[in-house]
């Protein structure tokens, strides 16, 4: 069990209640991620949720696409038990596994993730993006709602200060914020620009950051559909 999995397993029971206090942009953050599945340009029938945790993002996907088949992957079985209680059994498959190991078999119309991939080192992120590309059906989309690193240390600290104030305004206690910052010591966040470049290098098209608030960002790209015009 990795350090990050151990930490989040310990907080599985109260994870959801803390999300709205520690992710002050919660509704826009998750809402944008789900909205971007519309980039598929067709039916969204099968979705893989990487680092699915307690199923927060999967639940939002299911609300938007009631007939979708969901596959949830997470390294913490305790978190997936929370997801199992939240989601209807007939539409979901739970897989305990590491993002650095083999992924469930595709193809998928979309691969999504929320607040998970930033636990990987940069080379592992790049390798994961390549495997995600290969899992996607033609025209399928990858949406990553993520914690990201600011471009400069000065801006990183200012964003952290603003985040603390926003969390307090959302009802988080100083103890909760301090605990969250201790968990963030396990993070391996990367800049938006670098991640978009890695997604493009993995073969994804039209990669962009479609939402950003402090260190929360939603990145997306798509696998070629085969109908793209030739490059001049």
Buried (B, 14 or more C-beta within 10 A) or exposed (E): EBEBBEBBBEBBEEBBEBBBBBBBBBEBBBBBBBBBBEBBEEEBBBBBBBBBBBBBBBBBBBEEBEEBBBBBBBBBBBBBBBBBEBBEEEBBEBBBEBBBEEBBEBBBBBBBBBBBBBBBEEEBBBBBBBBBBEBBBEBBBBBBBBBBBBEEEEEBEEBBEBBBEBBBEBEBEEEBBEBBEEBEEBBBBBBBEBBBEBBBEBBBBEBEBBBBBBBBBBBBBBBBBEEEEEEE
